Amino acid sequence: GAVLMCALLAPPRRRWAACVAGALIGTTGFLALLGTPVGGVVVVLLGVFLLVVLASLVLKRTDFRFSLVDFRGVLRFVVVAGLVLPVLAAYWVTQAMPRLGMAHHIGGWINVALAHSLSYLLVVPGFLSLLLQRAQPGRRWRPSAINLFALVAMVVLLSIAWTSEVLPAAFHAPLMLAPAILLIWCLIVNGPVVSSITLLCITLLCMHFCSHGMGPMVWPDLGMTTLSVQLWASCLAITHLYLATLVEQRTSDRASLSRAYRRLSELTGRMLVVQEAERTRIAQDLHDDINQSLASISIQLSALKRDAAPDARARMEDIQQQVQDVSGDIRRISHALHPSILRYTSLSASLVGLCQAQENEGGLQMDCSRVEDLPLSSHAKLNLFRVAQEALHNVGTHAQATWVRIRLYREHGDVVLQVEDNGKGLPDQWQRRFGQGLGLLSMEERARSLG
């Protein structure tokens, strides 16, 4: 039933008939080899498989693969597959088998219900975790060989402790709780799929040992032993399922944040490219159109001065000087918007020029003595220049500094750009209150785009 449920939850519904037919043929053939009457087996299995199909329909009302990261989906699975389906299947089996002349299960109705419940709780969640990992490659767990070896070693040690006859009865309770600790470690380190397989192996080992009269859950009566193992394994499986949901939620949140962060970084990178293109266009318009118009005005003023009176000539010279000053300001703004010097020179020469311009304009004492000439791509040169430009703008606007030192060098294979000043800085409480400005965010994204 559990294997059939896995098959039904995975493919489209058009293949369900083939899955049920294959399960019926395979199970009937196997039990026939053991000497079980085929006619009675077919009747009993048809009733159980019909209940499995109905339960699968209930579970597949949504995409159940992804409900393992939702506690409501887990609760739905536990109620449907761990409680309602086993109870109905056990009632059908215990009522049908005596009427068909077949041997009854050991322990009665409760053992049959727990056997069905345990199979679904052990097998189906691990299979669905595997489907979830295949559907979302970013969630895949890749256990290392060392962790797998440690897991096998701990399972072997647990088996030795269970079968040991020298341990006193006081150790029985800790031995029953030891698998829970092992499964928590396995969930965190190896993921839900490996931990589900581990849970299945531990349960089968416990059943095997108890059937041979070994282990902490052995009772004088075989029915009580079976019941105790089933109850213990069911509680362990439900606990593992909810812990696996916590791990899946954490993994899902981390994957969602990672995807959102990648999309945001890509968007920011494209915005920076668009910003540079717009700056280039504005710089060209300022330099080619407005500056040319101002130059034309200056030329016309020069022509008018020759025929003007002395008083008017002096006023025209003042106006012409103002036009030239405006033209110089526009040229500086144009060069700041689009540093054409980067096309023809190195980043170091551009930074030295930036230092000189900042020193002439702001009166700051600039130190660019350690600006090394490094071979860089045009993308790296532009972004590093913009970072230095924004840093110097912040110093001149906010820091109230008297000197600034810029350094550009290579250290251990990395390019280091350092801007240092003796300004007042930004108090911690202001950083917490106002956060980073757009300039700092732009600097951070430009550095991130360079890796």
C-alpha positions as CSV (number, residue, x, y, z in Angstrom):
1,G,0.0,0.0,0.0
2,A,2.8,2.5,0.9
3,V,4.7,1.7,-2.3
4,L,1.5,2.1,-4.4
5,M,0.8,5.4,-2.7
6,C,4.3,6.6,-3.7
7,A,3.6,5.5,-7.3
8,L,0.2,7.3,-7.3
9,L,1.5,10.6,-5.9
10,A,4.3,10.8,-8.5
11,P,2.9,10.3,-12.0
12,P,-0.2,11.9,-13.7
13,R,-3.6,10.3,-13.0
14,R,-3.8,8.8,-16.4
15,R,-1.2,6.2,-15.2
16,W,-3.0,5.3,-12.0
17,A,-4.8,2.3,-13.5
18,A,-1.4,0.9,-14.7
19,C,0.1,1.5,-11.2
20,V,-2.8,-0.3,-9.4
21,A,-2.7,-3.2,-11.9
22,G,1.1,-3.6,-11.5
23,A,0.9,-3.5,-7.7
24,L,-1.9,-6.1,-7.7
25,I,-0.1,-8.4,-10.1
26,G,3.2,-8.1,-8.3
27,T,1.8,-8.5,-4.8
28,T,-0.5,-11.4,-5.7
29,G,2.3,-13.2,-7.5
30,F,4.7,-12.8,-4.6
31,L,2.2,-14.0,-2.0
32,A,1.2,-17.0,-4.3
33,L,4.9,-18.1,-4.2
34,L,4.5,-18.2,-0.4
35,G,1.5,-20.5,-0.7
36,T,-1.3,-17.9,0.0
37,P,-4.6,-18.6,-1.8
38,V,-4.6,-16.3,-4.8
39,G,-8.4,-15.7,-4.9
40,G,-8.5,-14.4,-1.3
41,V,-5.4,-12.3,-1.8
42,V,-6.9,-10.6,-4.8
43,V,-10.1,-9.7,-2.9
44,V,-8.3,-8.4,0.1
45,L,-5.7,-6.4,-1.9
46,L,-8.4,-4.9,-4.2
47,G,-10.1,-3.4,-1.1
48,V,-6.9,-2.1,0.4
49,F,-5.7,-0.6,-3.0
50,L,-9.1,1.1,-3.5
51,L,-8.6,2.8,-0.1
52,V,-5.1,3.8,-1.1
53,V,-6.4,5.3,-4.3
54,L,-9.0,7.3,-2.4
55,A,-6.4,8.5,0.1
56,S,-4.1,9.5,-2.7
57,L,-6.9,11.5,-4.4
58,V,-7.4,13.4,-1.1
59,L,-3.7,14.1,-0.7
60,K,-3.3,15.1,-4.4
61,R,-5.9,17.9,-4.2
62,T,-2.9,20.1,-4.1
63,D,0.7,19.5,-5.3
64,F,1.5,17.2,-2.3
65,R,5.2,17.1,-3.1
66,F,5.5,20.7,-1.8
67,S,3.2,20.3,1.2
68,L,6.0,18.7,3.2
69,V,7.3,22.2,3.8
70,D,3.9,23.1,5.3
71,F,2.7,21.9,8.7
72,R,-0.9,21.8,7.5
73,G,0.1,19.5,4.7
74,V,2.0,17.3,7.1
75,L,-1.0,17.2,9.4
76,R,-3.2,16.3,6.5
77,F,-0.8,13.4,5.6
78,V,-0.7,12.1,9.2
79,V,-4.5,12.2,9.5
80,V,-5.2,10.7,6.1
81,A,-2.3,8.2,5.6
82,G,-1.3,7.6,9.2
83,L,-4.8,7.4,10.8
84,V,-7.9,7.2,8.6
85,L,-6.5,5.0,5.8
86,P,-4.9,2.4,8.2
87,V,-8.0,2.2,10.4
88,L,-10.3,1.5,7.3
89,A,-7.7,-0.9,5.8
90,A,-7.4,-2.8,9.0
91,Y,-11.1,-3.1,9.4
92,W,-11.4,-4.4,5.9
93,V,-8.6,-6.9,6.3
94,T,-9.8,-8.2,9.6
95,Q,-13.3,-8.6,8.3
96,A,-12.5,-10.0,4.9
97,M,-9.7,-12.5,5.8
98,P,-11.8,-14.8,8.1
99,R,-14.7,-14.9,5.6
100,L,-12.2,-16.0,2.9
101,G,-10.7,-18.7,5.1
102,M,-7.4,-17.0,5.4
103,A,-5.2,-16.9,8.5
104,H,-5.6,-13.8,10.7
105,H,-2.8,-11.4,11.6
106,I,-1.1,-11.7,14.9
107,G,-2.2,-9.4,17.6
108,G,-5.6,-8.5,16.2
109,W,-7.1,-5.4,14.6
110,I,-4.8,-2.8,16.3
111,N,-1.7,-4.6,15.1
112,V,-3.0,-4.5,11.5
113,A,-3.9,-0.8,11.7
114,L,-0.4,0.0,13.1
115,A,1.3,-2.1,10.5
116,H,-0.5,-0.1,7.7
117,S,0.1,3.2,9.4
118,L,3.8,2.5,10.0
119,S,4.4,1.6,6.4
120,Y,2.9,4.8,5.1
121,L,4.8,6.9,7.7
122,L,8.1,5.3,7.0
123,V,8.1,5.0,3.2
124,V,6.0,7.8,1.7
125,P,7.6,10.9,3.3
126,G,11.1,9.9,2.2
127,F,9.9,9.3,-1.4
128,L,8.1,12.7,-1.5
129,S,11.3,14.4,-0.2
130,L,13.2,12.8,-3.1
131,L,10.6,14.1,-5.5
132,L,10.8,17.6,-3.9
133,Q,14.6,17.7,-4.4
134,R,14.3,16.6,-8.0
135,A,11.7,19.3,-8.7
136,Q,13.8,22.0,-7.0
137,P,17.5,21.5,-7.8
138,G,18.5,24.3,-5.4
139,R,17.2,22.3,-2.5
140,R,19.4,19.2,-3.1
141,W,21.4,17.8,-0.3
142,R,24.8,16.4,-1.1
143,P,26.0,14.2,1.9
144,S,29.7,13.8,2.1
145,A,31.3,10.4,2.3
146,I,32.6,11.1,5.8
147,N,29.1,11.9,7.1
148,L,27.6,8.7,5.4
149,F,30.4,6.6,7.0
150,A,29.7,8.2,10.4
151,L,26.0,7.4,9.9
152,V,26.6,3.8,9.1
153,A,29.0,3.5,12.1
154,M,26.5,4.9,14.5
155,V,23.7,2.6,13.2
156,V,26.1,-0.4,13.7
157,L,26.9,0.8,17.2
158,L,23.2,1.2,18.0
159,S,22.5,-2.4,16.7
160,I,25.3,-3.7,18.9
161,A,23.9,-1.9,21.9
162,W,20.4,-3.2,21.2
163,T,21.5,-6.8,21.0
164,S,24.0,-6.7,23.9
165,E,23.0,-8.9,26.8
166,V,25.4,-7.3,29.3
167,L,23.7,-3.9,29.5
168,P,21.4,-3.5,32.5
169,A,17.7,-2.8,32.2
170,A,18.3,0.9,33.2
171,F,19.8,1.4,29.7
172,H,16.7,0.2,27.9
173,A,14.9,3.6,27.9
174,P,18.0,5.6,26.6
175,L,18.5,2.9,23.9
176,M,14.9,3.6,22.7
177,L,15.6,7.3,22.6
178,A,19.0,7.0,20.9
179,P,17.5,6.7,17.4
180,A,15.7,10.1,17.8
181,I,19.0,11.8,18.5
182,L,20.7,10.0,15.6
183,L,17.9,11.0,13.2
184,I,18.1,14.7,14.3
185,W,21.8,14.7,13.5
186,C,21.2,13.0,10.2
187,L,18.4,15.5,9.3
188,I,20.6,18.5,9.9
189,V,23.7,17.0,8.2
190,N,22.4,14.7,5.4
191,G,18.9,16.0,4.7
192,P,15.4,14.4,4.8
193,V,16.0,11.7,2.1
194,V,19.0,10.1,3.9
195,S,17.3,10.5,7.3
196,S,14.1,8.8,6.0
197,I,16.2,5.9,4.7
198,T,18.0,5.7,8.0
199,L,14.7,5.7,9.9
200,L,13.4,2.8,7.7
201,C,16.7,0.8,8.3
202,I,16.6,1.4,12.1
203,T,12.9,0.3,12.2
204,L,13.6,-2.9,10.2
205,L,16.6,-3.7,12.4
206,C,14.5,-3.2,15.5
207,M,11.8,-5.5,14.1
208,H,14.4,-8.1,13.2
209,F,16.0,-8.1,16.6
210,C,12.7,-8.2,18.5
211,S,11.5,-11.1,16.3
212,H,14.5,-13.0,17.6
213,G,14.0,-12.0,21.2
214,M,16.6,-9.3,21.4
215,G,16.4,-5.6,22.1
216,P,14.9,-3.3,24.7
217,M,11.3,-3.8,23.6
218,V,11.0,-7.5,23.9
219,W,8.0,-8.8,25.9
220,P,7.1,-12.4,26.9
221,D,4.1,-12.2,24.6
222,L,4.9,-11.9,20.9
223,G,1.7,-9.8,20.3
224,M,2.8,-7.3,23.0
225,T,6.3,-7.2,21.5
226,T,4.9,-6.4,18.0
227,L,2.6,-3.8,19.5
228,S,5.4,-2.0,21.4
229,V,7.7,-2.0,18.3
230,Q,4.9,-0.6,16.2
231,L,4.0,2.2,18.6
232,W,7.6,3.1,19.1
233,A,8.3,3.2,15.4
234,S,5.1,5.2,14.7
235,C,5.9,7.9,17.3
236,L,9.5,8.0,15.9
237,A,8.2,8.3,12.3
238,I,5.8,11.1,13.2
239,T,8.4,13.0,15.2
240,H,10.9,12.6,12.3
241,L,8.2,13.9,9.8
242,Y,7.7,17.1,11.7
243,L,11.4,17.6,12.3
244,A,12.0,17.0,8.5
245,T,9.3,19.7,7.9
246,L,11.2,22.2,10.0
247,V,14.4,21.4,8.0
248,E,12.6,21.6,4.7
249,Q,11.1,25.0,5.7
250,R,14.5,26.3,6.6
251,T,15.9,25.0,3.3
252,S,13.0,26.4,1.4
253,D,13.3,29.9,3.1
254,R,17.1,29.9,2.4
255,A,16.5,28.9,-1.3
256,S,13.8,31.6,-1.7
257,L,16.1,34.2,-0.1
258,S,19.0,33.1,-2.3
259,R,16.8,33.4,-5.5
260,A,15.4,36.8,-4.5
261,Y,19.0,38.0,-3.7
262,R,20.2,36.8,-7.1
263,R,17.3,38.5,-8.9
264,L,17.9,41.7,-6.9
265,S,21.7,41.6,-7.7
266,E,20.9,41.1,-11.4
267,L,18.4,43.9,-11.4
268,T,20.9,46.2,-9.6
269,G,23.6,45.3,-12.1
270,R,21.3,46.1,-15.0
271,M,20.3,49.4,-13.4
272,L,24.0,50.4,-13.0
273,V,24.5,49.6,-16.7
274,V,21.5,51.7,-17.6
275,Q,22.6,54.5,-15.3
276,E,26.1,54.6,-16.9
277,A,24.5,54.7,-20.4
278,E,22.2,57.6,-19.3
279,R,25.1,59.4,-17.7
280,T,27.1,59.0,-21.0
281,R,24.1,60.4,-23.0
282,I,23.7,63.4,-20.7
283,A,27.5,64.1,-20.7
284,Q,27.5,64.0,-24.5
285,D,24.5,66.3,-24.7
286,L,26.2,68.8,-22.3
287,H,29.5,68.7,-24.1
288,D,28.4,68.6,-27.7
289,D,25.2,70.7,-27.6
290,I,25.2,73.1,-24.7
291,N,28.9,73.7,-24.6
292,Q,29.0,74.3,-28.3
293,S,26.1,76.8,-28.0
294,L,28.1,78.6,-25.2
295,A,31.2,78.6,-27.4
296,S,29.1,80.1,-30.2
297,I,27.8,82.8,-27.8
298,S,31.4,83.6,-26.7
299,I,32.4,83.9,-30.4
300,Q,29.6,86.3,-31.1
301,L,30.4,88.4,-28.1
302,S,34.0,88.6,-29.3
303,A,32.8,89.9,-32.7
304,L,30.5,92.5,-31.0
305,K,33.3,93.8,-28.8
306,R,35.2,95.1,-31.8
307,D,32.5,97.5,-32.8
308,A,31.2,98.4,-29.3
309,A,32.0,101.4,-27.2
310,P,34.6,101.1,-24.4
311,D,32.0,100.9,-21.7
312,A,29.9,98.3,-23.5
313,R,33.1,96.4,-24.4
314,A,34.0,96.0,-20.7
315,R,30.5,94.7,-19.9
316,M,30.7,92.3,-22.8
317,E,34.1,91.0,-21.5
318,D,32.5,90.3,-18.1
319,I,29.6,88.5,-19.8
320,Q,32.0,86.5,-22.0
321,Q,34.0,85.6,-18.9
322,Q,30.9,84.3,-17.2
323,V,30.0,82.3,-20.3
324,Q,33.4,80.7,-20.3
325,D,33.1,80.0,-16.5
326,V,29.7,78.3,-17.2
327,S,31.3,76.4,-20.1
328,G,34.1,75.2,-17.7
329,D,31.6,74.1,-15.1
330,I,29.6,72.2,-17.7
331,R,32.8,70.5,-19.0
332,R,33.7,69.4,-15.4
333,I,30.2,68.1,-14.9
334,S,30.3,66.3,-18.2
335,H,33.7,64.7,-17.3
336,A,32.3,63.7,-13.9
337,L,29.2,62.1,-15.5
338,H,31.3,60.2,-18.0
339,P,35.1,60.0,-17.3
340,S,36.3,59.8,-20.8
341,I,39.9,59.7,-19.4
342,L,39.3,56.1,-18.5
343,R,39.1,55.2,-22.2
344,Y,42.6,56.4,-22.9
345,T,44.5,56.1,-19.6
346,S,44.8,53.7,-16.7
347,L,42.7,53.8,-13.5
348,S,45.6,55.1,-11.6
349,A,45.9,58.2,-13.8
350,S,42.2,58.7,-13.6
351,L,42.3,58.6,-9.8
352,V,45.2,61.0,-9.7
353,G,43.2,63.4,-11.9
354,L,40.2,63.0,-9.6
355,C,42.4,63.8,-6.6
356,Q,43.7,66.9,-8.2
357,A,40.2,68.1,-9.2
358,Q,38.9,67.4,-5.7
359,E,41.9,69.3,-4.1
360,N,41.4,72.3,-6.4
361,E,37.6,72.5,-5.8
362,G,37.3,71.5,-2.1
363,G,40.5,72.6,-0.6
364,L,41.2,69.1,0.8
365,Q,44.7,67.8,1.1
366,M,44.9,64.8,-1.1
367,D,47.4,61.9,-0.9
368,C,47.5,59.7,-3.9
369,S,51.1,58.5,-3.5
370,R,50.2,54.8,-3.5
371,V,48.0,54.5,-6.5
372,E,49.6,51.7,-8.5
373,D,49.1,51.1,-12.2
374,L,47.1,47.9,-12.5
375,P,46.0,46.1,-15.7
376,L,42.2,46.1,-15.4
377,S,39.2,45.6,-17.7
378,S,37.1,48.6,-18.7
379,H,34.2,47.3,-16.5
380,A,36.5,47.1,-13.5
381,K,38.1,50.5,-14.1
382,L,34.7,52.2,-14.4
383,N,33.2,50.6,-11.3
384,L,36.3,51.3,-9.1
385,F,36.4,54.9,-10.4
386,R,32.8,55.3,-9.5
387,V,33.4,53.9,-6.0
388,A,36.3,56.3,-5.4
389,Q,34.2,59.2,-6.8
390,E,31.3,58.5,-4.5
391,A,33.6,58.1,-1.5
392,L,35.2,61.5,-2.2
393,H,31.8,63.0,-2.6
394,N,30.8,61.7,0.8
395,V,34.0,63.0,2.3
396,G,33.5,66.5,0.9
397,T,29.8,66.6,1.8
398,H,29.6,65.0,5.2
399,A,33.0,64.3,6.8
400,Q,34.3,67.8,7.5
401,A,37.8,66.3,6.8
402,T,41.0,68.2,6.0
403,W,42.9,65.4,4.3
404,V,42.0,62.3,2.2
405,R,44.3,59.4,1.2
406,I,43.5,57.1,-1.7
407,R,45.4,53.9,-2.3
408,L,45.1,51.4,-5.1
409,Y,47.2,48.3,-5.0
410,R,47.2,44.5,-5.4
411,E,47.4,42.2,-2.4
412,H,47.3,38.4,-2.5
413,G,45.8,38.5,-6.0
414,D,43.0,40.9,-5.0
415,V,42.7,44.6,-6.1
416,V,42.4,46.9,-3.0
417,L,40.9,50.3,-3.3
418,Q,41.1,52.3,0.0
419,V,39.7,55.7,0.7
420,E,40.7,57.1,4.1
421,D,40.0,60.5,5.7
422,N,40.3,62.2,9.1
423,G,36.6,63.3,9.2
424,K,34.1,62.8,11.9
425,G,32.6,59.6,10.5
426,L,29.1,58.4,11.1
427,P,28.0,57.5,14.7
428,D,26.7,54.0,15.3
429,Q,23.3,55.2,16.4
430,W,22.9,57.1,13.2
431,Q,23.8,54.0,11.2
432,R,21.2,52.0,13.0
433,R,18.6,54.7,12.6
434,F,19.1,55.8,9.0
435,G,20.8,52.8,7.5
436,Q,22.9,53.1,4.4
437,G,22.4,55.9,1.9
438,L,21.9,55.3,-1.8
439,G,25.6,56.2,-2.4
440,L,26.8,53.5,-0.1
441,L,24.4,51.0,-1.6
442,S,25.7,51.9,-5.1
443,M,29.3,51.4,-3.9
444,E,28.4,48.1,-2.4
445,E,26.6,46.8,-5.5
446,R,29.5,48.0,-7.8
447,A,32.0,46.1,-5.6
448,R,29.7,43.0,-5.6
449,S,29.4,43.1,-9.4
450,L,33.2,42.8,-9.5
451,G,33.1,39.8,-7.2
